[in-house]
Amino acid sequence: MKLTVVEETKTKMVFSIEGETHTFCNLLKEEIRNVKGVEISVYKIDHPLVGVPKFQVETKGVEPRKAVKEALKSIQKMSKDFAKQAAKL
């Protein structure tokens, strides 16, 4: 996975994630959307076979980079919790 920031201001961030598909992107989009202060969290993939996901995050009252980091930490915690539950099976 390679994350590249394309554009960044105090209230907007556009970045691409090379090597990911809809599976991870949908999860990340929803987790970013759950962060307080996020107004827009969307992504698109120009071509389904060779396209690179491109995200746009717009915020009010929180820096976009901090919102993305918070969402990633949430995903990481969910993954650890899931792994613990799966180990009990």
C-alpha positions, 0 to 999 in steps of 0.5 A, spaced: 500 500 500 502 506 498 499 513 500 500 519 496 497 526 498 495 530 492 492 536 495 492 538 502 489 545 505 486 546 512 479 543 511 481 539 505 485 533 503 486 529 497 490 522 497 491 516 493 492 509 495 495 505 490 494 497 491 488 497 495 481 495 492 473 497 494 474 492 500 479 497 504 476 503 501 469 502 503 471 501 510 476 507 510 471 511 507 466 510 513 471 510 518 473 517 516 465 519 516 465 517 523 470 522 525 467 528 528 468 534 524 468 530 517 463 533 512 465 529 506 469 522 505 468 520 498 473 516 494 473 513 486 476 509 482 477 511 475 478 504 472 476 498 476 482 493 473 487 498 473 485 504 477 488 507 483 483 509 489 483 517 490 480 519 496 477 526 498 476 528 505 473 535 507 472 537 514 470 543 519 473 544 526 478 538 525 484 537 520 483 532 515 490 529 516 488 528 523 481 525 521 484 520 517 489 518 522 484 517 527 480 513 522 486 508 521 487 507 528 479 505 529 480 500 523 487 498 527 483 497 533 477 493 530 482 488 526 485 487 533 479 485 536 476 481 531 483 477 531 482 476 538 475 473 537 477 469 531 482 466 535 477 463 540 473 459 535 
